[in-house]
Amino acid sequence: MRTATEAQLNAGQPPPEITNHLMAFNYQPKARPAVHPGLDFQRTTDPLRLRTEAPVRGHSLDPFADRYAERTHGMTASEIRALFAVVSRPEVVSLAGGMPAVTTLPLDSVGSMIGEMVRRLGAHALQYGSGQGDPRLREQILQVMALEGITEASADEVVVTVGSQQGLDLISRVFLNPGDVVLAEGPSYVGALGTFQAAQAHVVHVTMDESGLEPDALAAALGELAAQGRRAKFLYTVPNYHNPAGVTLGEDRRAQVLALAEAHDLLVIEDNPYGLLGFEHEPLRALRARGTNRVIYLGSFSKTFAPGLRVGWVLAPHAVKDKLVLASEAQVLCPPALSQLVVAEYLESQPWLEQVKVFRELYRERRDAALDALTALMPAGVRWTRPEGGFYVWVTLPGGLDAKAMQPRAVHARVAYVPGIGFYADGQGREHLRLSYCFPEPDRIREGVRRLAGVIEEELELRATFLGTDPSRAGGGQSHGQADTPAPDLP
């Protein structure tokens, strides 16, 4: 006998648990007739459209609306956070969040290590600490960065942070005034965009291709700003295994980007959480390794050890470091001593470089499963990047499809992704989506891609029915290859 859920699915209705989660993040059916979200000209009438916008200022349900600071007006839930209620369901294959595979850690050994550390150093681990971070850990961070060519640095230039996300926030607090311009790749890491938005900065996106940020586009953006009598406070970049685009900045371009920064007196914020997780070669030399104090470097142990510990760092020139420490002390007093000592003990007593190799092979296998499934299952016209490391594949949809409008259909099909619009500050990216392969098992990845391919095929067929387009020619290109990675007309 069929269950009620099966009957509902066969009738084209989502099961009640998914419906409840859609309602939880503001899914609001409308009384108007349903029009398919793939049809751009009437997308706003879609009864399954997800609503993640912030409440209207002054709404009667929020009695504090007229008291909030101006910087809160643009705050909205990120595309990733809005999905959490849905992707936690076991029947949904989540290709959305970038959660590291921490179950591959030697958890018994790590647990014993933590217990022993607390027995020996508990009075220190459970006490307040330095605002700049534990001295032993800062020395160890120098050894980690040396793997990426950063050898001309001192522990006094390192500030330990509550994840590299706090480092981004501290940099924004120290450097950004409302209205300041930040240059950032298009697309960009959603957490960075949220931080810049909270600082009331204006983000100008610089286009990318399969070799990362385009130096010519950076030069053009700098030139346009100069012509307007404006200057950017800094360039924010993720040069290695980019989140979300999956591409890596080419070696020759690294020199070009730094030359442009020198010529325009531009500060560079290098965010490098994935630098040790390459699949094809040894770690690439960081921008900061090229001996310039023009680069502020952000690092993290979230991808190479444990994100739950929330330990990252900033490497900055002495004058900037002093400001960052003051800002951090005002914000959190000090980073948690317990988390820092756990990381320090792990680096000292565990074979952590061998564990990084385990992570690399695991993620390589899952990357291959994702790429193979995309090649075998996606309809013509769909394009994607081929990451050489990291966690993500960037997908470009064909035929005018809108990944944000298509998302409820995908959730109905029990697969989740992140729409590309969440990785832009200016509303671009609707024809893109990000897939994460780091957490699901390979079989689960293949099943998720199969479900997603079915959703895309249905969208294309409906567009063909209503608009007379040919699904087999949608997008005008071959599906089995790399995406036309972010370019002026592609996001």
C-alpha positions, 0 to 999 in steps of 0.5 A, spaced: 500 500 500 502 506 498 504 511 503 500 518 503 507 521 501 508 517 495 501 518 493 502 526 494 508 526 490 505 522 484 499 527 484 505 532 483 504 535 490 510 536 495 510 531 501 508 535 507 514 535 511 517 539 505 511 543 504 512 545 512 519 547 511 517 551 505 512 555 509 518 555 514 522 560 510 516 564 507 513 560 502 507 563 500 502 560 495 498 565 491 491 565 489 492 567 482 493 562 477 500 558 477 505 560 471 511 556 471 517 560 473 521 558 467 517 563 463 521 570 465 515 574 463 510 572 468 515 569 474 512 574 479 505 570 479 509 563 480 505 560 486 511 556 489 516 562 489 521 562 495 520 569 499 527 570 503 526 578 503 527 582 509 520 584 512 518 591 510 521 597 514 515 599 519 511 593 518 506 592 524 509 585 526 516 588 528 515 594 533 522 595 533 523 597 525 523 604 526 529 603 531 534 599 527 540 602 525 541 604 517 546 599 516 541 593 517 536 596 512 539 591 507 540 585 511 537 579 508 538 571 509 543 569 504 541 564 499 544 558 503 541 560 510 534 560 507 535 553 505 537 550 511 530 548 513 529 544 507 536 541 506 536 538 513 531 533 511 534 526 509 530 525 503 533 531 500 539 531 496 543 537 498 548 540 493 547 546 496 552 547 503 559 547 503 560 542 509 567 539 510 567 531 511 569 531 518 567 524 519 573 522 515 577 525 521 580 520 526 575 522 531 577 517 536 584 520 536 582 527 536 577 526 542 583 523 546 587 529 544 582 534 547 581 530 553 588 530 555 589 537 553 584 539 558 587 535 563 594 538 562 592 545 560 585 546 562 586 552 567 589 556 560 584 553 555 578 555 559 580 562 561 580 568 557 586 569 553 590 574 548 586 579 543 591 577 538 591 570 539 595 564 542 602 565 541 604 558 540 598 557 535 600 564 531 607 561 530 604 554 528 600 558 523 606 561 520 608 553 518 602 552 515 602 559 510 609 556 508 606 551 505 603 556 500 610 560 499 609 565 505 615 565 508 617 572 510 612 573 515 612 574 523 607 571 528 606 578 531 603 580 524 598 574 525 591 575 528 587 569 530 580 570 529 573 566 530 573 563 523 576 567 517 569 570 517 570 574 523 577 576 519 573 579 513 568 583 518 574 586 522 577 588 515 571 591 513 570 595 520 577 598 520 577 600 512 570 601 510 566 607 511 559 607 508 559 608 500 566 606 500 567 602 493 569 594 494 572 591 488 570 583 488 570 578 483 563 576 480 561 572 482 563 572 490 563 569 496 556 570 499 559 571 506 564 577 504 558 580 500 554 580 506 559 583 510 560 588 505 553 590 505 553 590 513 558 596 512 554 599 507 559 599 502 558 599 494 561 592 491 563 593 484 564 586 481 570 584 476 568 579 471 572 572 471 573 566 466 576 559 466 583 562 469 580 566 474 579 574 475 580 578 468 586 583 469 583 587 463 576 587 467 580 589 473 584 595 469 577 597 466 574 598 473 579 601 476 579 606 470 572 607 471 573 609 478 578 614 477 574 617 471 569 618 476 574 621 481 573 615 486 577 609 488 576 602 491 578 601 498 580 594 496 580 588 492 577 582 495 579 575 491 579 568 492 584 566 488 584 558 489 579 554 487 574 559 488 567 559 492 562 559 488 565 559 481 570 553 482 576 556 478 583 558 480 587 564 478 592 563 473 600 564 475 601 569 470 595 573 472 597 573 479 603 578 477 598 582 473 593 583 478 599 585 483 602 590 478 595 593 477 594 594 485 601 597 485 600 602 480 593 604 483 595 604 490 590 598 491 589 594 497 588 586 496 584 582 501 586 575 499 581 569 502 584 562 501 581 557 505 581 552 500 589 553 498 591 546 501 585 542 497 588 542 490 587 536 486 592 536 480 598 539 483 602 542 490 599 548 493 600 554 489 604 560 491 599 565 495 599 572 492 602 574 499 608 570 498 610 575 492 613 579 498 608 585 498 605 588 504 599 590 499 596 584 501 592 582 507 591 574 507 585 570 510 586 563 512 582 558 516 582 551 519 575 550 517 576 546 511 583 543 513 581 541 520 574 542 523 569 548 522 566 547 528 572 550 532 571 557 528 579 558 528 581 562 522 587 568 522 589 574 518 596 576 516 597 583 516 602 589 516 603 591 523 600 598 523 593 594 520 594 588 525 594 593 531 587 596 528 585 589 527 586 587 534 583 593 537 577 591 533 577 584 535 577 586 542 571 591 542 567 585 538 569 579 542 574 580 547 579 575 545 578 568 540 576 562 544 582 559 548 579 552 548 578 552 540 585 555 539 589 550 544 585 544 540 588 546 533 595 548 536 595 541 539 592 538 533 597 541 529 603 539 534 601 531 535 597 529 530 599 527 522 595 533 520 598 533 513 596 526 512 589 528 513 589 533 508 591 528 503 585 524 505 581 530 504 584 532 497 583 524 495 576 524 498 574 531 495 577 529 488 573 523 488 566 527 489 568 532 484 569 526 479 562 523 481 559 530 480 563 532 473 561 525 470 554 525 472 553 532 469 556 530 463 552 524 462 545 527 465 545 534 463 541 536 457 544 540 451 546 547 453 548 546 460 555 548 462 559 548 468 566 549 470 571 544 472 574 545 479 582 543 480 580 543 488 576 546 493 568 544 494 564 547 488 562 547 481 559 553 477 553 551 473 550 555 467 543 554 465 541 554 458 535 558 454 533 563 459 532 559 465 532 562 472 535 558 477 532 562 483 525 561 480 526 554 478 529 552 486 522 550 488 521 545 483 528 542 485 526 542 492 519 539 490 524 534 486 528 533 493 534 536 490 537 543 493 542 547 490 544 555 491 541 560 486 547 564 483 543 571 484 546 570 492 553 571 489 552 578 486 551 584 490 547 587 484 542 582 482 546 578 477 546 571 476 539 568 475 542 563 470 547 560 474 547 556 480 552 553 485 553 545 486 557 543 492 560 536 492 564 536 498 559 533 503 555 527 499 557 520 498 558 519 490 552 515 489 548 521 493 551 526 488 549 522 482 542 521 484 542 529 486 545 531 479 540 526 476 534 529 479 536 536 478 537 534 470 530 532 470 528 539 473 532 542 468 529 538 462 522 539 464 523 547 465 526 547 458 520 543 455 515 548 458 519 554 455 519 550 448 511 549 449 509 556 451 515 560 447 516 555 441 524 554 443 528 548 441 530 545 448 535 541 444 538 548 442 537 552 448 543 556 450 546 555 443 552 550 446 554 544 447 553 541 454 559 537 456 564 542 457 566 547 461 561 553 463 562 560 460 565 562 467 562 569 469 563 574 464 559 580 463 553 577 459 553 571 464 552 573 470 
